[in-house]
Amino acid sequence: AHGLAALIDGLWLRAALSGKPFNPVIALTLTTQFIRQQLAGEHE
């Protein structure tokens, strides 16, 4: 849960600091991949 929270915080921080429009498709893809890796036991 901590890793996912850090990922979400990082996505929002990147979006806020980049000055570019937020891309929800990229955020969803990264988040979904992270969750799948965690469920599969592929975390480091």
C-alpha positions in Angstrom: 0.0 0.0 0.0 2.9 2.4 0.7 4.4 1.8 -2.7 1.1 2.6 -4.5 0.7 5.7 -2.4 4.2 6.8 -3.3 3.5 6.1 -7.0 0.3 8.2 -6.9 2.0 11.0 -5.1 4.9 11.0 -7.6 2.5 11.1 -10.6 0.7 14.1 -9.2 3.9 15.8 -8.3 5.3 15.2 -11.8 2.1 16.6 -13.3 2.1 19.7 -11.1 5.8 20.5 -11.8 5.9 19.6 -15.5 3.7 22.4 -16.8 2.2 20.0 -19.3 -1.3 18.6 -19.4 -1.9 15.6 -17.1 -2.2 12.4 -19.1 -4.6 10.1 -17.3 -3.9 7.2 -19.7 -0.2 7.1 -18.8 -1.1 7.4 -15.1 -3.6 4.5 -15.3 -1.1 2.4 -17.3 1.7 2.9 -14.8 -0.6 2.3 -11.8 -2.1 -0.8 -13.3 1.3 -2.2 -14.1 2.5 -1.5 -10.6 -0.5 -3.3 -9.1 -0.1 -6.3 -11.4 3.6 -6.6 -10.5 2.8 -6.5 -6.8 0.1 -9.1 -7.1 2.4 -11.3 -9.1 5.2 -11.0 -6.5 7.5 -9.2 -8.9 8.3 -6.3 -6.6 11.9 -5.5 -5.6 
